[in-house]
């Protein structure tokens, strides 16, 4: 392995990922549940995508947005989990310099894209409940295309500097990353340069993006709740809220895991360092695994579409 140089980052050809530096025995028993969660996440999202693609009744903007969310979840899983499992099973700790920063970009960018997708889905539900007559003219296929382009462009442009700034640092000390994945903090703190601006930019960019999404989501659901409380028809309020139930649960999964991860990182001195590492991995697994299941269980149209898909597969056999 090429040893790091004091003069150039080019001499650093790879990093070594050391999962759970204090409790490396964890990885042996963790590999099985993580593998099952990974298979569940990939299988359930693939099933949801195929169902929406084949079922004509699901060719609507709301389900297109859900398909986009599933694609984001699958990319996140494929970016992080196979490498983690390779470390657990085959001790393949090395990751190239370029692959490390590519992983960092995808993780930062796609997590922010998920947050932005939840915001667009909240707006979709706001229009559906607060302006039902205008819904077909506002939430169209063209709206979904424009929203998807906005989600990708906004987050890619704002978060691209994070791995770029980190990759331009001089790595003149060790190249051992005490993490299972290439997070900005874990990598940049190996540098012998001042990383204040690097960390400040990520903090400001991430919280500006996630914070603005959260504010708009809260506003959307505030308007939805206000509108629902005005509905006097018996059972109409419950029916209106049930259409938002699945979406709200997805946001809760995403936000809760992210909040716990943030709190544990802030309280790093009081919590073993392996705990935030495990939570970071789970944040790339639990929401992707549960999102399609929640929609499949709670949405009648998707449930029927999956049943039709299973019948087709059974007939083929």
LUMDREN-434592 format. One record per residue (C-alpha): residue in one letter; x, y, z negated. Coordinates in pm, 1 decimal. Layout:
N
('A', (X, Y, Z))
...
//
This chain:
317
('X', (0.0, 0.0, 0.0))
('X', (127.2, 344.4, 84.2))
('X', (202.9, 542.1, -226.3))
('X', (53.0, 890.5, -260.3))
('X', (275.8, 1182.0, -173.3))
('X', (304.9, 1521.6, -340.2))
('X', (301.8, 1697.9, -8.4))
('X', (20.5, 1555.9, 198.4))
('X', (-305.5, 1370.6, 172.4))
('X', (-218.1, 1185.2, 495.6))
('X', (1.4, 944.6, 296.5))
('X', (-303.3, 826.4, 102.1))
('X', (-430.9, 553.9, 331.0))
('X', (-675.6, 405.2, 81.5))
('X', (-823.6, 426.3, -265.6))
('X', (-892.3, 145.4, -512.4))
('X', (-1240.1, 124.8, -666.0))
('X', (-1230.6, -11.1, -1021.6))
('X', (-1586.1, -90.1, -1128.8))
('X', (-1659.0, -71.6, -1500.7))
('X', (-1301.0, -0.4, -1611.2))
('X', (-1378.3, -80.5, -1977.2))
('X', (-1611.7, -376.6, -1920.3))
('X', (-1503.0, -547.3, -1599.7))
('X', (-1664.5, -871.3, -1716.0))
('X', (-2001.0, -698.1, -1652.4))
('X', (-1962.8, -739.8, -1278.3))
('X', (-1996.1, -1118.3, -1290.1))
('X', (-2344.6, -1125.8, -1441.7))
('X', (-2451.9, -801.7, -1273.0))
('X', (-2389.4, -931.7, -922.6))
('X', (-2696.7, -1159.4, -921.5))
('X', (-2966.1, -901.7, -1021.8))
('X', (-2804.9, -639.3, -796.0))
('X', (-2808.1, -885.7, -505.0))
('X', (-3175.0, -965.5, -563.7))
('X', (-3262.7, -593.9, -586.7))
('X', (-3068.4, -528.0, -266.0))
('X', (-3252.3, -806.8, -79.8))
('X', (-3583.3, -681.5, -219.2))
('X', (-3508.9, -323.6, -110.7))
('X', (-3401.9, -421.7, 241.1))
('X', (-3679.1, -677.8, 289.0))
('X', (-3965.5, -463.6, 156.8))
('X', (-3858.7, -155.1, 353.1))
('X', (-3811.4, -357.8, 671.7))
('X', (-4156.9, -513.9, 622.3))
('X', (-4310.4, -170.4, 571.4))
('X', (-4142.9, -30.9, 884.4))
('X', (-4252.7, -326.8, 1098.6))
('X', (-4608.1, -308.4, 960.5))
('X', (-4640.3, 62.9, 1037.3))
('X', (-4489.9, 7.9, 1382.7))
('X', (-4726.8, -276.7, 1477.0))
('X', (-5048.9, -160.9, 1309.9))
('X', (-5220.7, 103.2, 1526.1))
('X', (-5435.1, 229.8, 1236.7))
('X', (-5115.6, 335.1, 1055.0))
('X', (-4993.9, 556.7, 1339.3))
('X', (-5063.2, 872.5, 1141.2))
('X', (-4834.5, 1152.4, 1010.1))
('X', (-4854.9, 1036.2, 645.6))
('X', (-4727.1, 688.8, 737.7))
('X', (-4461.5, 830.3, 971.4))
('X', (-4324.8, 1025.3, 674.2))
('X', (-4327.8, 705.9, 469.3))
('X', (-4136.0, 530.8, 750.6))
('X', (-3878.5, 810.1, 743.8))
('X', (-3841.9, 763.5, 366.4))
('X', (-3790.9, 389.5, 415.9))
('X', (-3517.1, 451.6, 673.4))
('X', (-3338.1, 683.5, 428.8))
('X', (-3364.1, 419.7, 155.3))
('X', (-3219.7, 148.6, 380.3))
('X', (-2924.5, 364.3, 487.8))
('X', (-2847.5, 451.5, 124.1))
('X', (-2855.8, 85.1, 22.0))
('X', (-2634.4, -22.7, 311.9))
('X', (-2386.2, 256.9, 239.5))
('X', (-2333.6, 166.1, -125.4))
('X', (-2444.8, -183.0, -227.7))
('X', (-2254.2, -412.8, 17.5))
('X', (-1925.2, -254.7, -93.0))
('X', (-2019.6, -292.5, -460.7))
('X', (-2104.4, -660.1, -408.4))
('X', (-1779.0, -711.8, -215.0))
('X', (-1592.1, -581.2, -518.1))
('X', (-1787.6, -807.6, -753.2))
('X', (-1761.4, -1123.7, -544.3))
('X', (-1434.7, -1097.7, -352.8))
('X', (-1239.4, -833.8, -548.7))
('X', (-1221.1, -616.9, -233.5))
('X', (-1148.0, -293.2, -419.7))
('X', (-966.3, -107.5, -141.7))
('X', (-1152.8, 154.4, 59.6))
('X', (-988.1, 363.5, 329.8))
('X', (-945.4, 738.5, 291.0))
('X', (-1192.6, 819.2, 571.1))
('X', (-1447.7, 554.1, 464.8))
('X', (-1447.9, 690.3, 110.1))
('X', (-1537.1, 1044.0, 219.8))
('X', (-1790.1, 915.8, 473.7))
('X', (-1961.8, 724.5, 192.7))
('X', (-1953.2, 1040.5, -21.3))
('X', (-2121.3, 1243.2, 255.8))
('X', (-2395.5, 987.3, 322.3))
('X', (-2475.0, 947.0, -48.4))
('X', (-2499.7, 1321.7, -113.4))
('X', (-2681.3, 1399.7, 210.6))
('X', (-2935.2, 1116.5, 211.7))
('X', (-3030.2, 1157.6, -154.6))
('X', (-3105.0, 1523.6, -81.0))
('X', (-3297.2, 1415.5, 230.8))
('X', (-3512.5, 1188.8, 12.9))
('X', (-3590.6, 1478.9, -218.6))
('X', (-3683.9, 1696.6, 79.9))
('X', (-3902.6, 1417.7, 222.6))
('X', (-4093.4, 1400.0, -105.6))
('X', (-4148.5, 1775.4, -78.0))
('X', (-4290.1, 1741.3, 275.4))
('X', (-4511.2, 1451.3, 160.9))
('X', (-4639.6, 1669.4, -125.2))
('X', (-4729.0, 1939.7, 127.1))
('X', (-4907.5, 1675.0, 335.3))
('X', (-5121.1, 1576.5, 34.6))
('X', (-5183.1, 1944.7, -50.5))
('X', (-5322.7, 2013.2, 296.9))
('X', (-5525.5, 1688.9, 294.8))
('X', (-5701.5, 1773.5, -33.2))
('X', (-5707.4, 2154.3, -43.0))
('X', (-5769.8, 2215.0, 330.3))
('X', (-5920.3, 1887.9, 461.7))
('X', (-6088.3, 2047.9, 763.6))
('X', (-5760.2, 2198.3, 881.6))
('X', (-5554.9, 1883.8, 812.6))
('X', (-5572.4, 1736.0, 1167.9))
('X', (-5455.9, 2065.0, 1321.3))
('X', (-5173.6, 2128.5, 1069.1))
('X', (-5030.4, 1782.2, 995.8))
('X', (-4967.3, 1651.3, 1346.4))
('X', (-4709.5, 1423.0, 1504.6))
('X', (-4521.3, 1736.9, 1613.5))
('X', (-4520.2, 1853.2, 1250.9))
('X', (-4357.7, 1524.3, 1144.8))
('X', (-4088.7, 1559.9, 1414.6))
('X', (-4012.4, 1919.2, 1314.8))
('X', (-4011.0, 1828.3, 946.6))
('X', (-3772.1, 1536.8, 1010.0))
('X', (-3531.7, 1759.7, 1204.3))
('X', (-3548.8, 2021.0, 927.5))
('X', (-3482.3, 1760.1, 656.9))
('X', (-3175.0, 1624.4, 836.6))
('X', (-3031.6, 1959.4, 945.6))
('X', (-3079.8, 2142.8, 614.9))
('X', (-2917.9, 1879.9, 397.5))
('X', (-2639.1, 1787.2, 638.8))
('X', (-2531.7, 2150.1, 679.4))
('X', (-2543.6, 2229.5, 308.4))
('X', (-2372.3, 1910.8, 188.4))
('X', (-2113.2, 1848.5, 460.2))
('X', (-1864.8, 2082.4, 282.9))
('X', (-1863.4, 1854.4, -25.2))
('X', (-1662.9, 1565.5, 129.3))
('X', (-1471.5, 1807.1, 353.7))
('X', (-1347.6, 2009.3, 54.8))
('X', (-1265.2, 1691.7, -135.6))
('X', (-1076.1, 1536.7, 157.9))
('X', (-859.7, 1848.7, 196.5))
('X', (-726.7, 1824.4, -160.3))
('X', (-375.0, 1694.3, -223.5))
('X', (-371.1, 1352.4, -385.6))
('X', (-31.0, 1332.7, -542.3))
('X', (-100.2, 1118.4, -846.3))
('X', (-286.9, 787.3, -867.3))
('X', (-532.8, 654.6, -610.7))
('X', (-743.0, 444.9, -849.4))
('X', (-1108.9, 555.2, -860.5))
('X', (-1275.0, 452.2, -1186.4))
('X', (-1611.2, 394.5, -1022.5))
('X', (-1785.3, 149.3, -790.1))
('X', (-1853.5, 420.4, -532.3))
('X', (-1682.6, 733.0, -400.3))
('X', (-1855.4, 1008.3, -593.2))
('X', (-1715.5, 1359.2, -556.3))
('X', (-1623.6, 1387.8, -925.2))
('X', (-1454.2, 1046.6, -943.1))
('X', (-1242.7, 1113.8, -633.0))
('X', (-1158.6, 1483.8, -667.1))
('X', (-1032.4, 1452.1, -1023.1))
('X', (-748.0, 1234.9, -887.0))
('X', (-616.6, 1541.6, -703.8))
('X', (-335.0, 1757.9, -836.0))
('X', (-506.1, 2069.1, -690.9))
('X', (-754.7, 2295.4, -864.3))
('X', (-1097.1, 2137.4, -804.5))
('X', (-1307.6, 2413.4, -963.3))
('X', (-1446.5, 2544.3, -633.2))
('X', (-1513.3, 2189.8, -509.4))
('X', (-1719.9, 2105.1, -817.7))
('X', (-1891.4, 2444.6, -824.0))
('X', (-2000.6, 2415.5, -460.4))
('X', (-2149.7, 2069.3, -511.4))
('X', (-2329.2, 2181.6, -827.2))
('X', (-2478.3, 2492.0, -663.8))
('X', (-2569.2, 2319.4, -335.6))
('X', (-2723.4, 2012.2, -499.7))
('X', (-2931.0, 2201.6, -752.1))
('X', (-3037.1, 2463.7, -499.1))
('X', (-3167.8, 2192.4, -266.7))
('X', (-3314.3, 1960.6, -531.7))
('X', (-3440.6, 2250.7, -742.0))
('X', (-3623.8, 2418.4, -454.3))
('X', (-3779.4, 2083.8, -354.2))
('X', (-3894.2, 2020.6, -711.3))
('X', (-4048.3, 2367.3, -743.6))
('X', (-4244.8, 2322.0, -419.8))
('X', (-4357.8, 1973.6, -525.7))
('X', (-4482.4, 2106.9, -861.2))
('X', (-4662.1, 2394.3, -686.4))
('X', (-4828.2, 2155.1, -439.9))
('X', (-4956.9, 1928.7, -714.1))
('X', (-5069.0, 2227.3, -922.5))
('X', (-5287.5, 2343.7, -632.3))
('X', (-5407.6, 1985.2, -578.3))
('X', (-5505.6, 1946.8, -946.0))
('X', (-5680.9, 2284.3, -942.3))
('X', (-5879.2, 2185.4, -631.8))
('X', (-5968.6, 1841.7, -770.6))
('X', (-6100.9, 1989.4, -1097.1))
('X', (-6345.5, 2197.2, -895.0))
('X', (-6494.0, 1891.7, -725.2))
('X', (-6830.0, 1815.9, -887.3))
('X', (-6939.8, 1516.8, -680.8))
('X', (-6933.5, 1196.8, -885.1))
('X', (-6624.3, 987.4, -817.7))
('X', (-6488.8, 1234.5, -562.2))
('X', (-6219.0, 1368.5, -796.4))
('X', (-6091.8, 1019.9, -878.9))
('X', (-6086.2, 928.8, -510.2))
('X', (-5892.7, 1244.4, -423.7))
('X', (-5636.8, 1181.9, -696.6))
('X', (-5594.9, 817.5, -594.9))
('X', (-5470.8, 929.6, -252.3))
('X', (-5186.1, 1109.4, -430.5))
('X', (-5116.9, 833.8, -682.6))
('X', (-4865.4, 636.1, -478.4))
('X', (-4674.7, 945.9, -376.1))
('X', (-4663.2, 1074.3, -734.1))
('X', (-4527.5, 738.9, -859.0))
('X', (-4249.5, 747.3, -597.1))
('X', (-4148.3, 1097.9, -707.1))
('X', (-4153.5, 978.8, -1069.2))
('X', (-3919.4, 686.7, -989.6))
('X', (-3678.2, 910.1, -800.7))
('X', (-3680.4, 1195.7, -1053.1))
('X', (-3662.3, 979.0, -1366.8))
('X', (-3360.1, 778.6, -1253.9))
('X', (-3188.8, 1097.2, -1132.7))
('X', (-3266.2, 1278.7, -1460.3))
('X', (-3129.9, 992.2, -1670.7))
('X', (-2815.1, 988.7, -1454.8))
('X', (-2764.6, 1364.0, -1500.2))
('X', (-2817.8, 1345.0, -1877.9))
('X', (-2572.1, 1058.0, -1918.4))
('X', (-2310.6, 1245.8, -1715.3))
('X', (-2357.1, 1556.2, -1929.6))
('X', (-2322.5, 1346.1, -2244.2))
('X', (-2024.5, 1157.9, -2104.5))
('X', (-1819.9, 1196.1, -2425.8))
('X', (-2091.0, 1025.0, -2632.1))
('X', (-2172.5, 748.6, -2384.2))
('X', (-1937.0, 477.1, -2254.0))
('X', (-1816.4, 573.9, -1902.7))
('X', (-1944.7, 246.9, -1759.3))
('X', (-2308.4, 344.8, -1827.5))
('X', (-2319.2, 637.0, -1577.3))
('X', (-2147.3, 411.9, -1321.1))
('X', (-2420.4, 147.8, -1361.0))
('X', (-2697.5, 410.9, -1346.4))
('X', (-2545.9, 556.3, -1028.3))
('X', (-2563.7, 214.0, -864.2))
('X', (-2920.2, 157.2, -984.3))
('X', (-3025.9, 497.4, -847.6))
('X', (-2937.0, 363.5, -501.8))
('X', (-3137.8, 44.4, -563.4))
('X', (-3442.4, 91.5, -785.6))
('X', (-3629.4, 363.5, -588.2))
('X', (-3563.1, 192.6, -249.1))
('X', (-3680.5, -142.1, -390.0))
('X', (-3996.3, -6.4, -552.9))
('X', (-4109.3, 259.3, -302.8))
('X', (-4255.4, 25.1, -35.5))
('X', (-4400.4, -207.5, -302.3))
('X', (-4591.1, 79.7, -464.6))
('X', (-4736.7, 188.2, -131.1))
('X', (-4809.2, -170.0, -31.1))
('X', (-4999.9, -239.3, -354.1))
('X', (-5184.4, 92.2, -382.6))
('X', (-5264.3, 168.6, -17.2))
('X', (-5546.3, -40.0, 131.3))
('X', (-5445.1, 23.3, 495.1))
('X', (-5083.6, -84.1, 438.5))
('X', (-5191.6, -389.1, 240.7))
('X', (-5420.5, -495.0, 526.5))
('X', (-5143.9, -429.8, 780.5))
('X', (-4899.4, -649.8, 587.5))
('X', (-5160.7, -925.9, 566.4))
('X', (-5209.0, -908.7, 945.4))
('X', (-4831.0, -923.2, 995.3))
('X', (-4803.9, -1231.7, 774.9))
('X', (-5089.4, -1400.6, 965.7))
('X', (-4911.0, -1330.4, 1296.1))
('X', (-4588.3, -1482.4, 1163.3))
('X', (-4780.7, -1786.4, 1039.0))
('X', (-4947.5, -1831.6, 1381.5))
('X', (-4608.6, -1809.7, 1556.4))
('X', (-4477.9, -2090.7, 1335.9))
//
